Structure formats: C-alpha cells, structure tokens
Amino acid sequence: MIRFLVALAFVSLQTSAAEEYSIPDDCAVLEGWVTLWIDQVRQSREEIINLKMDGKEPDAELARKHEYVTLESERFSKAFEMRCDNQGAINP
C-alpha cells in the first residue's frame, strides 16, 4: 500500500514532465523503474476495467494517468532493452 502511495505521489508530480527527467544509467535501478511503471499500468488498467464493469466511464484524470504511466513504461522498457542485457548488466 505504501509503495502504491509513493508511486502515485510521484506520478502526480511528474504528469506534466514526462520527458523532463533523465533515465538512470544503472541497470538495477532502471529495472526497478520498469517494474514500477508496469505495475502502475496494470493498476490503472484495472481501475478502468472495474469502472466500465460498473457501467461508468473513467474520468479524465484516470485516463490521463493511464496514458502517462503507459508512456513512461514504454520509455523505461525501451531504455532497459537498449542499455542492459537480459541479466541486467550494461551492454557494451
């Protein structure tokens, strides 16, 4: 629960600055960020699905959050693939 709140606070602070901060070079740290963003995508997708199952549409804030975490997940995943091998070591 605390991890979610920290991540949500971070996402809230960064929603307008997706490209303004750099991606870490350390593969272990980068892998952690990839994991965090994937988890955030999963959570926002579940929220949207639950709302739609209840016959409601997600509000604009939830839609923005989902778009943001999806973009960040893709950005960090691509950086991990380019910089690190499948063992988490830096590619030569």
TORSEZA-910104 format. One line per 10 residues: number of its first residue (from 0); their letters; for each residue x, y, z of N, C-alpha, C. Coordinates in Angstrom, 3 decimals. Example, Ala and Ser with C-alpha at 12.3 -4.5 7.8 and 13.67 -1.06 7.14 Angstrom:
// TORSEZA-910104
0> AS> 13.190/-5.690/7.800/12.300/-4.500/7.800/13.200/-3.300/7.800 | 12.850/-2.250/7.080/13.670/-1.060/7.140/12.900/0.030/7.870
***
This chain:
// TORSEZA-910104
0> MIRFLVALAF> 0.823/-1.192/0.000/0.000/0.000/0.000/0.869/1.258/0.000 | 1.933/1.248/0.811/2.816/2.405/0.872/3.510/2.600/-0.470 | 3.926/1.487/-1.091/4.577/1.581/-2.404/3.645/2.247/-3.411 | 2.370/1.882/-3.368/1.402/2.477/-4.281/1.264/3.973/-4.031 | 1.178/4.372/-2.770/1.012/5.786/-2.447/2.234/6.600/-2.867 | 3.421/6.043/-2.661/4.637/6.732/-3.083/4.653/6.867/-4.606 | 4.328/5.771/-5.286/4.314/5.796/-6.746/3.256/6.769/-7.257 | 2.085/6.770/-6.632/1.024/7.681/-7.052/1.436/9.136/-6.842 | 2.091/9.408/-5.730/2.568/10.767/-5.482/3.597/11.165/-6.533 | 4.475/10.241/-6.852/5.485/10.513/-7.866/4.832/10.775/-9.219
10> VSLQTSAAEE> 3.873/9.937/-9.585/3.181/10.103/-10.859/2.454/11.438/-10.888 | 1.830/11.796/-9.802/1.108/13.062/-9.748/2.045/14.245/-9.958 | 3.239/14.168/-9.385/4.200/15.257/-9.538/4.785/15.318/-10.940 | 4.833/14.191/-11.619/5.505/14.124/-12.900/4.574/14.150/-14.105 | 3.270/14.235/-13.919/2.347/14.115/-15.048/2.613/15.110/-16.164 | 3.100/16.276/-15.837/3.352/17.250/-16.897/4.807/17.268/-17.346 | 5.644/16.441/-16.737/7.077/16.493/-17.025/7.631/15.133/-17.423 | 6.920/14.402/-18.238/7.315/13.035/-18.586/8.703/12.960/-19.194 | 9.063/13.911/-20.020/10.351/13.870/-20.693/11.402/14.730/-19.988 | 11.066/15.381/-18.897/11.973/16.337/-18.282/12.985/15.717/-17.340
20> YSIPDDCAVL> 12.848/14.485/-16.939/13.830/13.877/-16.057/14.508/12.732/-16.787 | 15.742/12.486/-16.393/16.547/11.510/-17.116/16.328/10.103/-16.591 | 16.603/9.166/-17.447/16.510/7.754/-17.098/17.852/7.348/-16.508 | 17.847/6.650/-15.362/19.113/6.270/-14.735/19.937/5.334/-15.619 | 21.258/5.393/-15.464/22.153/4.542/-16.236/22.328/3.167/-15.599 | 22.210/3.063/-14.296/22.399/1.806/-13.595/21.285/0.821/-13.947 | 21.671/-0.367/-14.417/20.681/-1.338/-14.893/19.746/-1.834/-13.790 | 20.271/-2.011/-12.571/19.421/-2.482/-11.474/18.364/-1.441/-11.125 | 18.758/-0.181/-11.106/17.809/0.901/-10.821/16.800/1.012/-11.957 | 17.292/0.937/-13.177/16.416/1.020/-14.342/15.406/-0.120/-14.351
30> EGWVTLWIDQ> 15.850/-1.312/-14.002/14.937/-2.458/-13.936/13.854/-2.231/-12.891 | 14.225/-1.620/-11.767/13.241/-1.295/-10.733/12.190/-0.319/-11.235 | 12.639/0.689/-12.002/11.701/1.651/-12.572/10.769/0.980/-13.580 | 11.315/0.087/-14.397/10.472/-0.633/-15.363/9.389/-1.400/-14.616 | 9.782/-2.072/-13.551/8.823/-2.842/-12.751/7.753/-1.933/-12.161 | 8.177/-0.787/-11.638/7.220/0.154/-11.051/6.221/0.646/-12.091 | 6.711/1.042/-13.271/5.808/1.563/-14.308/4.861/0.485/-14.813 | 5.351/-0.741/-14.979/4.472/-1.827/-15.414/3.373/-2.052/-14.388 | 3.723/-1.992/-13.106/2.733/-2.165/-12.048/1.705/-1.031/-12.081 | 2.164/0.192/-12.344/1.244/1.328/-12.419/0.287/1.203/-13.605
40> VRQSREEIIN> 0.791/0.694/-14.737/-0.073/0.461/-15.902/-1.135/-0.568/-15.550 | -0.721/-1.650/-14.904/-1.663/-2.701/-14.510/-2.739/-2.144/-13.581 | -2.323/-1.356/-12.589/-3.284/-0.810/-11.635/-4.273/0.149/-12.301 | -3.772/1.025/-13.160/-4.688/1.969/-13.808/-5.627/1.242/-14.763 | -5.123/0.206/-15.440/-5.979/-0.583/-16.333/-7.081/-1.291/-15.530 | -6.722/-1.831/-14.373/-7.722/-2.481/-13.525/-8.784/-1.493/-13.055 | -8.361/-0.280/-12.694/-9.323/0.740/-12.272/-10.307/1.050/-13.399 | -9.794/1.203/-14.606/-10.638/1.498/-15.760/-11.596/0.348/-16.035 | -11.095/-0.861/-16.003/-11.941/-2.043/-16.246/-13.032/-2.137/-15.198 | -12.685/-1.936/-13.921/-13.682/-2.015/-12.852/-14.766/-0.958/-13.023
50> LKMDGKEPDA> -14.372/0.242/-13.402/-15.371/1.288/-13.640/-16.300/0.911/-14.791 | -15.723/0.421/-15.874/-16.537/0.055/-17.035/-17.461/-1.114/-16.721 | -17.007/-2.046/-15.876/-17.868/-3.169/-15.485/-19.047/-2.684/-14.651 | -18.840/-1.571/-13.939/-19.921/-0.978/-13.153/-20.794/-0.047/-13.990 | -20.512/0.032/-15.294/-21.298/0.868/-16.184/-20.916/2.330/-16.156 | -19.729/2.639/-15.621/-19.272/4.024/-15.543/-18.098/4.217/-16.488 | -17.901/5.448/-16.903/-16.746/5.803/-17.722/-15.668/6.385/-16.814 | -14.409/6.087/-17.102/-13.335/6.677/-16.296/-13.276/8.191/-16.499 | -12.946/8.909/-15.419/-12.845/10.363/-15.542/-11.566/10.742/-16.277 | -11.463/12.004/-16.620/-10.322/12.483/-17.404/-9.006/12.297/-16.663
60> ELARKHEYVT> -9.015/12.454/-15.358/-7.793/12.299/-14.571/-7.267/10.864/-14.642 | -8.144/9.890/-14.521/-7.738/8.487/-14.612/-7.251/8.160/-16.018 | -7.897/8.695/-17.015/-7.462/8.467/-18.397/-6.075/9.065/-18.631 | -5.833/10.268/-18.089/-4.509/10.890/-18.207/-3.452/10.081/-17.469 | -3.814/9.619/-16.289/-2.880/8.806/-15.508/-2.502/7.553/-16.295 | -3.486/6.878/-16.858/-3.213/5.648/-17.608/-2.324/5.932/-18.821 | -2.607/7.001/-19.522/-1.783/7.363/-20.675/-0.353/7.665/-20.245 | -0.209/8.415/-19.161/1.113/8.786/-18.663/1.921/7.563/-18.239 | 1.335/6.702/-17.414/2.094/5.541/-16.933/2.409/4.585/-18.078 | 1.537/4.508/-19.074/1.811/3.657/-20.239/3.002/4.200/-21.024
70> LESERFSKAF> 3.032/5.501/-21.251/4.151/6.113/-21.968/5.467/5.948/-21.206 | 5.427/6.159/-19.904/6.643/6.006/-19.102/7.103/4.551/-19.063 | 6.170/3.636/-18.987/6.521/2.218/-19.004/7.231/1.860/-20.300 | 6.700/2.334/-21.398/7.319/2.077/-22.698/8.689/2.732/-22.803 | 8.810/3.953/-22.310/10.071/4.687/-22.385/11.158/3.996/-21.564 | 10.828/3.599/-20.334/11.811/2.946/-19.483/12.117/1.538/-19.979 | 11.121/0.831/-20.492/11.357/-0.509/-21.035/12.299/-0.455/-22.231 | 12.079/0.515/-23.103/12.942/0.669/-24.279/14.370/1.003/-23.847 | 14.506/1.879/-22.870/15.839/2.234/-22.368/16.525/1.014/-21.768 | 15.768/0.196/-21.039/16.358/-1.014/-20.451/16.823/-1.966/-21.545
80> EMRCDNQGAI> 16.004/-2.158/-22.558/16.378/-3.047/-23.660/17.629/-2.542/-24.374 | 17.742/-1.226/-24.546/18.878/-0.667/-25.271/20.163/-0.669/-24.433 | 20.034/-0.407/-23.144/21.223/-0.231/-22.304/21.690/-1.499/-21.594 | 20.789/-2.411/-21.346/21.106/-3.552/-20.482/20.781/-4.862/-21.197 | 21.552/-5.891/-20.895/21.214/-7.194/-21.450/20.175/-7.863/-20.552 | 19.778/-9.076/-20.857/18.708/-9.723/-20.102/19.136/-10.112/-18.679 | 20.419/-9.983/-18.361/20.902/-10.257/-16.998/20.981/-8.973/-16.161 | 20.665/-7.849/-16.758/20.699/-6.588/-16.052/22.057/-5.924/-16.061 | 22.986/-6.413/-16.865/24.306/-5.792/-16.978/24.287/-4.788/-18.123 | 25.155/-3.811/-18.028/25.210/-2.777/-19.067/25.739/-3.391/-20.355
90> NP> 25.063/-3.117/-21.453/25.510/-3.595/-22.767/26.792/-2.867/-23.148 | 27.719/-3.595/-23.757/28.967/-2.948/-24.179/28.748/-2.031/-25.364
***
